[in-house]
Amino acid sequence: MQENKELQEKALLVGLNITSTARRSDDIDINDSMEELKELAKAAGAEVVGSVVQNRQSKEAASYIGKGKVEEIKAYSESLGATMIVFNDELSGAQIRNIEEIVGKKVIDRTTLVLDIFAQRAKSKEGKLQVELAQLKYRLPRLYGMGGEMSRTGAGIGTRGPGEQKLEVDKRNILNKAADIRRELKEVKKNRETQRVQRIKSNIPIVALVGYTNAGKSTLLNELIKTHKDYEKEKEVFAKDMLFATLDVTLRKALLPNKKEFLAVDTVGFVSKLPHDLVEAFKATLEEVQYADLILHVIDATNDSYELQKNTTESVLKELGVEDKKTILVYNKIDRLELDIYPKNTDNVVYISAKQGINMDKLLNMIEKNLMGNTYPVTLLLPYDKGQVFSKLKDKYNIENFEYVENGTTVDVNLDEEDYNIYKEYILCK
């Protein structure tokens, strides 16, 4: 059998810069957006051979950037040897068809590109199902009118997942497939809820890491879990300087400075113009953030557009209804700043380098302060006939400081308010 290898596609990137007052003030700068598109294309496996930005007062209904500019794109793409054209915004099926008829090459938009990356990177069953559902929802309204786009049979970027089913498939089949996926996701959700109930019963606090893609969340998670006595290299998650290096939610145990355990949860990163269907699809996975006791909002301090990236993340958190949850802003990668000068840490803002371990102690102390805010550090004297109480507390609080004395067992522990009221009769007065 002859081995088939997918050749690397060569992408020409096309962006539209709206010059009229219709442009929103919070839109990401076109140069930053195009640079991000370049990184997305590379993450999908393409070689970027060129980039074009068209300045217009508004979008053109038929071809998005205007027929004359599309003709220029055709000539330019041929001179560069481009095999595909990638647009920086979401296009309609008719727009894709019209542009493809002129340029004679595959045309995909930013949404298709992001969905393709997710299709490549999703590892868990739930992640794969969520991506496929988002792809189906995106392609359904484009069944009629996409021309060549509809007849792709699964070769290259933008054709993974349901694209391999040949897009001549009718609307009913797609709707049935989407319904099947939703049913499967409900079963997966039941299993996740069972696991979540067990975690809640264990009373281990949960700290969720959120932020823009490539802000360093996975690297930070790997540093946090090194604090745990059961740390093993194999428990580290994949971390690489690239967009969407990891997609699936990961939970790992870590220790606070007071030796109390907490669960660190790594979540999918966000990106500007994140497809709405993808946000909807991953809301189920991001439910873990809703049950977190504390959020670490990780921000790439070296990115010139970090404020816009911060706002993008905050808008998604608002969609999840967790904008009022206790949050620490973690400005990461300070080792890459040209000057070793940055604002001082405050109660809910810290500047770190997860990769170099800079200020990790400050971050851990800040996490402890936020999680232990409603706890009471006490020393208990538990009589020997209260061994079941000692066992219960030891399991719940991961107690390491205890001593067997004449009248019982002395225990140093940070009790929550409920347990403080239950066991206050055993508190030793010093």
C-alpha positions as CSV (number, residue, x, y, z in Angstrom):
1,M,0.0,0.0,0.0
2,Q,1.2,3.5,-0.8
3,E,1.4,5.8,2.2
4,N,-0.5,9.0,1.7
5,K,1.0,12.1,3.3
6,E,-0.9,15.4,3.5
7,L,1.2,18.1,1.9
8,Q,1.5,21.3,3.9
9,E,-0.9,23.9,2.5
10,K,0.3,27.4,1.6
11,A,-2.0,30.1,2.9
12,L,-2.5,33.6,1.8
13,L,-4.2,35.6,4.6
14,V,-6.8,38.3,3.8
15,G,-8.1,40.9,6.3
16,L,-10.6,43.7,6.1
17,N,-10.0,46.9,7.9
18,I,-13.2,48.9,8.4
19,T,-12.3,52.5,8.2
20,S,-15.7,54.1,8.9
21,T,-17.3,55.0,12.3
22,A,-19.0,51.6,12.1
23,R,-15.8,50.1,13.5
24,R,-16.2,49.4,17.2
25,S,-13.7,51.1,19.6
26,D,-13.0,47.7,21.3
27,D,-12.2,45.9,18.1
28,I,-8.7,44.4,18.1
29,D,-6.2,46.3,15.9
30,I,-6.1,45.0,12.4
31,N,-2.3,44.3,12.5
32,D,-2.7,42.4,15.8
33,S,-5.6,40.5,14.4
34,M,-3.7,39.5,11.3
35,E,-0.7,38.5,13.4
36,E,-3.1,36.3,15.4
37,L,-4.6,34.9,12.2
38,K,-1.0,34.0,11.1
39,E,-0.4,32.1,14.3
40,L,-3.8,30.3,13.9
41,A,-2.9,29.3,10.4
42,K,0.5,27.9,11.6
43,A,-1.2,26.1,14.4
44,A,-3.5,24.5,11.9
45,G,-0.5,23.2,10.0
46,A,-0.3,25.7,7.1
47,E,2.7,27.7,5.8
48,V,1.8,31.4,5.5
49,V,3.2,32.8,2.3
50,G,1.6,36.2,2.3
51,S,-0.8,38.7,3.9
52,V,-3.2,41.3,2.4
53,V,-5.3,43.9,4.2
54,Q,-8.1,45.7,2.4
55,N,-9.3,49.1,3.7
56,R,-13.0,49.7,3.2
57,Q,-15.7,51.7,4.8
58,S,-17.9,48.6,5.0
59,K,-18.1,44.9,4.0
60,E,-19.2,44.1,0.4
61,A,-22.2,41.8,0.5
62,A,-21.2,39.5,-2.5
63,S,-17.5,39.1,-2.1
64,Y,-16.7,40.7,1.3
65,I,-13.8,42.8,0.1
66,G,-15.0,43.8,-3.4
67,K,-14.8,42.0,-6.7
68,G,-11.8,44.1,-7.9
69,K,-9.8,43.2,-4.8
70,V,-10.7,39.5,-5.2
71,E,-9.2,39.7,-8.7
72,E,-6.0,41.1,-7.2
73,I,-6.0,38.4,-4.6
74,K,-6.2,35.8,-7.4
75,A,-3.1,37.1,-9.2
76,Y,-1.2,37.6,-6.0
77,S,-2.0,34.1,-4.7
78,E,-0.8,32.6,-8.0
79,S,2.5,34.5,-7.8
80,L,3.0,33.2,-4.3
81,G,2.0,29.6,-5.0
82,A,-0.7,29.8,-2.4
83,T,-3.0,26.8,-2.3
84,M,-5.7,28.4,0.0
85,I,-7.0,31.8,0.9
86,V,-7.8,32.4,4.6
87,F,-10.1,35.3,5.5
88,N,-9.8,37.0,8.9
89,D,-13.6,37.1,9.5
90,E,-16.5,34.8,9.2
91,L,-17.9,34.6,5.7
92,S,-21.3,33.5,4.4
93,G,-21.7,30.5,2.2
94,A,-22.5,32.7,-0.8
95,Q,-19.4,34.9,-0.2
96,I,-17.1,31.8,-0.1
97,R,-18.7,30.5,-3.3
98,N,-18.3,33.8,-5.1
99,I,-14.7,34.3,-4.0
100,E,-13.8,30.6,-4.9
101,E,-15.3,31.0,-8.4
102,I,-12.9,34.0,-9.0
103,V,-9.7,32.8,-7.4
104,G,-10.1,29.1,-8.3
105,K,-8.7,28.0,-4.9
106,K,-10.0,26.8,-1.6
107,V,-11.3,29.7,0.6
108,I,-11.9,29.3,4.3
109,D,-12.7,31.9,7.0
110,R,-11.3,32.4,10.5
111,T,-14.1,30.4,12.1
112,T,-13.4,27.4,9.9
113,L,-9.7,27.7,10.8
114,V,-10.3,27.8,14.6
115,L,-12.7,24.8,14.3
116,D,-10.1,22.9,12.3
117,I,-7.5,23.5,15.0
118,F,-9.9,22.3,17.7
119,A,-10.7,19.2,15.6
120,Q,-7.0,18.4,15.5
121,R,-6.3,19.0,19.2
122,A,-9.4,17.7,21.0
123,K,-8.3,14.4,22.8
124,S,-11.2,13.5,25.1
125,K,-14.5,12.0,23.9
126,E,-16.3,15.1,25.1
127,G,-14.0,17.5,23.4
128,K,-14.3,15.7,20.1
129,L,-18.1,15.6,20.3
130,Q,-18.2,19.3,21.2
131,V,-16.0,20.3,18.2
132,E,-18.0,18.2,15.8
133,L,-21.3,19.7,17.1
134,A,-19.9,23.2,16.6
135,Q,-18.7,22.3,13.1
136,L,-22.1,21.0,12.1
137,K,-23.9,24.0,13.5
138,Y,-21.5,26.3,11.6
139,R,-21.9,24.4,8.3
140,L,-25.7,23.8,8.4
141,P,-26.8,27.3,7.2
142,R,-24.1,27.1,4.5
143,L,-25.3,23.9,2.9
144,Y,-26.9,25.9,0.1
145,G,-24.7,28.2,-1.8
146,M,-21.1,27.3,-1.0
147,G,-20.3,25.6,-4.3
148,G,-16.9,24.0,-4.3
149,E,-16.8,24.3,-0.5
150,M,-19.6,21.8,-0.3
151,S,-18.0,19.1,-2.3
152,R,-14.7,18.8,-0.3
153,T,-14.2,15.2,0.7
154,G,-11.7,15.6,3.6
155,A,-8.3,16.7,2.4
156,G,-6.6,19.5,4.3
157,I,-7.4,22.4,6.6
158,G,-11.1,23.0,7.1
159,T,-12.3,19.6,6.1
160,R,-11.7,17.5,9.3
161,G,-14.5,16.1,11.4
162,P,-17.9,16.1,9.7
163,G,-16.3,17.6,6.6
164,E,-15.3,14.0,5.6
165,Q,-18.9,13.1,5.2
166,K,-19.0,15.0,1.9
167,L,-21.0,18.1,2.2
168,E,-23.7,17.0,-0.3
169,V,-25.3,15.4,2.8
170,D,-28.7,16.9,3.3
171,K,-30.0,19.1,6.1
172,R,-32.0,16.3,7.7
173,N,-28.9,14.1,8.1
174,I,-26.9,16.9,9.6
175,L,-29.7,17.7,12.1
176,N,-30.0,14.0,13.0
177,K,-26.2,13.8,13.5
178,A,-26.3,16.9,15.7
179,A,-29.1,15.4,17.8
180,D,-27.1,12.2,18.3
181,I,-24.1,14.2,19.5
182,R,-26.2,16.2,21.9
183,R,-27.5,12.9,23.4
184,E,-24.0,11.6,23.8
185,L,-22.9,14.8,25.4
186,K,-25.8,14.5,27.9
187,E,-24.4,11.1,29.0
188,V,-20.9,12.5,29.3
189,K,-22.3,15.5,31.3
190,K,-24.0,13.1,33.7
191,N,-20.7,11.3,34.4
192,R,-18.9,14.7,34.9
193,E,-21.6,15.8,37.3
194,T,-21.2,12.6,39.3
195,Q,-17.4,13.3,39.6
196,R,-18.1,16.9,40.5
197,V,-20.4,15.9,43.3
198,Q,-17.6,13.7,44.7
199,R,-15.2,16.5,44.5
200,I,-17.6,18.9,46.3
201,K,-18.1,16.3,49.0
202,S,-14.3,16.0,49.5
203,N,-14.3,19.7,50.4
204,I,-11.1,20.3,48.4
205,P,-11.1,23.9,47.1
206,I,-11.0,24.4,43.3
207,V,-8.9,27.0,41.5
208,A,-9.7,27.5,37.8
209,L,-7.1,28.8,35.4
210,V,-8.6,30.9,32.6
211,G,-7.3,33.3,30.0
212,Y,-6.4,34.0,26.4
213,T,-4.8,31.2,24.4
214,N,-1.0,31.0,24.8
215,A,-1.0,33.1,28.0
216,G,0.8,30.3,29.8
217,K,-2.0,28.5,31.7
218,S,-0.7,25.0,31.1
219,T,2.8,26.0,32.2
220,L,1.4,27.6,35.3
221,L,-0.6,24.4,36.1
222,N,2.6,22.3,35.8
223,E,4.3,24.6,38.3
224,L,1.4,24.5,40.7
225,I,1.3,20.7,40.8
226,K,5.0,20.5,41.6
227,T,4.0,21.6,45.1
228,H,2.1,18.3,45.8
229,K,3.8,15.5,47.6
230,D,2.5,13.0,45.0
231,Y,3.9,15.0,42.1
232,E,5.1,13.0,39.1
233,K,6.5,14.3,35.8
234,E,3.9,12.2,34.0
235,K,1.1,14.3,35.6
236,E,2.2,17.4,33.8
237,V,0.1,18.6,30.9
238,F,1.3,19.5,27.4
239,A,2.6,23.1,27.3
240,K,4.0,24.7,24.2
241,D,4.4,28.2,22.8
242,M,1.5,28.0,20.4
243,L,-2.2,28.8,20.1
244,F,-4.5,26.2,21.6
245,A,-1.8,23.8,22.7
246,T,-4.3,22.1,25.0
247,L,-8.1,22.0,24.7
248,D,-9.4,19.5,27.2
249,V,-10.1,20.5,30.8
250,T,-7.5,19.1,33.1
251,L,-7.7,18.7,36.9
252,R,-4.6,18.2,39.1
253,K,-3.9,18.3,42.8
254,A,-1.6,21.0,44.3
255,L,-0.7,22.2,47.8
256,L,-1.0,25.6,49.5
257,P,1.9,26.9,51.7
258,N,-0.2,25.6,54.7
259,K,-0.1,22.1,53.1
260,K,-3.8,22.1,52.4
261,E,-4.7,20.5,49.1
262,F,-6.5,22.3,46.3
263,L,-7.5,21.3,42.7
264,A,-6.1,23.3,39.9
265,V,-8.2,23.2,36.7
266,D,-6.8,24.1,33.4
267,T,-9.3,25.3,30.8
268,V,-9.4,26.0,27.0
269,G,-7.9,29.3,26.1
270,F,-9.9,32.1,24.4
271,V,-9.2,34.0,21.3
272,S,-10.6,37.2,19.7
273,K,-13.6,36.5,17.4
274,L,-14.0,33.1,19.0
275,P,-16.8,31.4,17.0
276,H,-20.1,31.7,19.0
277,D,-21.0,28.0,18.3
278,L,-17.7,27.0,19.8
279,V,-18.2,29.1,22.9
280,E,-21.7,27.5,23.2
281,A,-20.2,24.0,22.7
282,F,-17.5,24.4,25.3
283,K,-19.8,26.0,27.9
284,A,-20.4,22.5,29.3
285,T,-16.7,22.0,29.8
286,L,-16.3,25.5,31.2
287,E,-18.9,24.7,33.8
288,E,-15.9,23.7,36.0
289,V,-15.2,27.4,36.2
290,Q,-18.7,28.0,37.6
291,Y,-17.9,25.6,40.5
292,A,-14.5,27.0,41.2
293,D,-13.8,28.7,44.6
294,L,-11.2,31.0,42.9
295,I,-10.3,32.0,39.3
296,L,-6.8,32.7,38.2
297,H,-7.1,35.0,35.1
298,V,-3.7,34.4,33.4
299,I,-2.6,37.3,31.1
300,D,0.4,37.4,28.8
301,A,2.2,40.5,30.1
302,T,4.4,40.7,27.0
303,N,1.6,41.0,24.5
304,D,0.9,44.5,23.3
305,S,-2.8,43.8,23.1
306,Y,-3.0,42.3,26.6
307,E,-5.8,44.6,27.6
308,L,-8.0,43.6,24.7
309,Q,-7.2,39.9,25.4
310,K,-8.1,40.5,29.1
311,N,-11.4,42.0,28.0
312,T,-12.1,39.1,25.6
313,T,-11.7,36.6,28.5
314,E,-13.8,38.7,30.8
315,S,-16.6,38.8,28.2
316,V,-16.7,35.0,28.1
317,L,-16.6,34.7,31.9
318,K,-19.6,37.1,31.9
319,E,-21.4,34.7,29.5
320,L,-20.7,32.0,32.0
321,G,-22.2,34.1,34.8
322,V,-19.0,34.0,36.9
323,E,-17.8,37.6,36.5
324,D,-18.3,38.3,40.2
325,K,-16.4,35.2,41.4
326,K,-13.2,35.9,43.4
327,T,-10.4,36.4,40.8
328,I,-6.7,36.9,40.9
329,L,-5.2,38.6,37.8
330,V,-1.9,36.8,37.0
331,Y,0.3,38.7,34.7
332,N,2.6,36.0,33.3
333,K,5.9,35.9,31.3
334,I,7.5,38.9,33.1
335,D,10.9,37.3,32.4
336,R,10.5,38.3,28.8
337,L,9.9,42.0,29.5
338,E,12.8,44.2,28.4
339,L,12.9,46.0,31.7
340,D,12.7,44.3,35.1
341,I,10.2,47.0,36.1
342,Y,6.4,46.3,36.5
343,P,3.7,47.4,38.9
344,K,3.8,46.1,42.5
345,N,1.7,43.1,43.4
346,T,-1.6,43.9,45.1
347,D,-4.3,41.9,46.8
348,N,-5.7,40.5,43.6
349,V,-2.9,41.2,41.1
350,V,0.4,39.4,40.8
351,Y,3.3,39.5,38.3
352,I,5.0,36.1,37.7
353,S,7.0,34.0,35.3
354,A,5.6,30.4,35.5
355,K,8.4,29.1,33.3
356,Q,11.1,30.6,35.5
357,G,9.3,30.3,38.8
358,I,9.4,34.0,39.5
359,N,7.0,35.1,42.2
360,M,5.3,31.7,42.4
361,D,5.6,31.9,46.2
362,K,3.7,35.2,46.1
363,L,1.0,33.7,43.9
364,L,0.6,30.6,46.2
365,N,0.3,32.9,49.2
366,M,-2.3,34.9,47.4
367,I,-4.3,31.8,46.5
368,E,-4.1,30.6,50.2
369,K,-5.3,34.0,51.4
370,N,-8.3,33.9,49.1
371,L,-9.2,30.3,49.8
372,M,-8.6,30.4,53.5
373,G,-10.4,33.7,54.1
374,N,-13.2,32.2,56.0
375,T,-11.2,29.6,57.9
376,Y,-10.0,29.4,61.5
377,P,-6.4,28.3,62.3
378,V,-6.7,26.3,65.6
379,T,-5.1,23.6,67.6
380,L,-7.5,20.8,68.8
381,L,-7.1,18.3,71.5
382,L,-9.1,15.2,70.5
383,P,-9.6,12.5,73.2
384,Y,-8.5,9.0,72.1
385,D,-12.1,7.9,72.1
386,K,-12.8,10.5,69.4
387,G,-10.6,8.7,66.9
388,Q,-13.3,8.9,64.2
389,V,-13.3,12.7,64.5
390,F,-9.5,12.7,64.0
391,S,-9.8,10.4,60.9
392,K,-12.5,12.6,59.4
393,L,-10.6,15.8,59.9
394,K,-7.4,14.2,58.7
395,D,-9.0,13.1,55.4
396,K,-10.8,16.4,54.9
397,Y,-8.0,18.8,55.6
398,N,-4.9,16.8,54.7
399,I,-3.5,17.2,58.2
400,E,0.2,16.7,58.7
401,N,0.8,18.5,62.0
402,F,-0.5,16.3,64.8
403,E,1.0,14.8,68.0
404,Y,-0.1,12.0,70.3
405,V,0.0,13.3,73.9
406,E,-1.2,11.9,77.3
407,N,-4.9,13.0,77.0
408,G,-5.4,12.5,73.2
409,T,-4.2,13.9,69.9
410,T,-3.3,17.5,69.3
411,V,-4.1,18.7,65.7
412,D,-3.1,21.9,64.0
413,V,-5.8,22.6,61.4
414,N,-7.6,25.4,59.5
415,L,-11.3,24.7,60.1
416,D,-14.0,26.1,57.9
417,E,-16.8,27.9,59.7
418,E,-19.1,24.9,59.9
419,D,-16.5,22.6,61.4
420,Y,-15.3,25.4,63.7
421,N,-18.7,25.5,65.3
422,I,-18.9,21.7,65.5
423,Y,-15.5,21.1,67.1
424,K,-14.9,24.3,69.0
425,E,-15.2,22.5,72.3
426,Y,-11.9,20.7,71.5
427,I,-9.9,23.9,70.8
428,L,-6.9,24.3,73.0
429,C,-6.4,27.8,74.5
430,K,-2.8,28.9,74.4
